[in-house]
Amino acid sequence: MANWPNIFQMLLVFLIYINDLMECCKERYIYVFADDAKIYRHIQYPEDCKLLQLALAGLQCWSQKWLLSLNIKKCCIVSYGRSVVKTTIYALVDCNNQEAALERCDKVKDLGVWFDEQLSFTEHIQDKINKAYMMQNFRHLTLSTFILIYKTMVRSHLDYCCCVWAPYKKGDITVPKSYKCHNGMMFIVVRTGFSASVC
């Protein structure tokens, strides 16, 4: 069994360790969750691009001060909006002291939710529907076992962060699909983002 006082001490040390991360990006925008940081800025003018690059440089200075190396392969740029200029290149210095351009992505997975450039969440919804359909692999189960497995392995995926990715487009809401199991149970997934039902 884990030694809980030591775990809490390690968590406290970690929080103290990253506490000044927000100070390195003052007057800039940063979100931190555990060991994951997101720097963002509303880009309206060319000066905003420079300020975002300065925030990245501040983050890099902080990581060098604490002898941490950023994994540049895990760093990326995502732009959200309808008409976004994607010509600006943002960069960090790699371990060889060479400037490395950050990869520009059209989607990113953050805390288990896929965010695309248009914030449509269509790919995330499809991923959750596919996970719900894994129930078709459970054949010859009693109804009580089927419901128990559904609640633990499927419903949790459908309910996780549903207030963020709940579908709002007609095509994502009104396309119910169903299939029959061998033992006569019908499993229906209705794309509401909030519920799936076992009949």
PyMOL commands that set and color helices and strands:
alter all, ss='L'
color gray80, all
select helices_A, chain A and resi 4-18+21-24+46-65+72-74+122-137+143-153+155-159+162-165+170-173
alter helices_A, ss='H'
color red, helices_A
select strands_A, chain A and resi 29-33+36-40+76-77+91-93+99-101+103-104+107-110+113-116+177-180+186-189+197-198
alter strands_A, ss='S'
color yellow, strands_A
deselect
rebuild
show_as cartoon
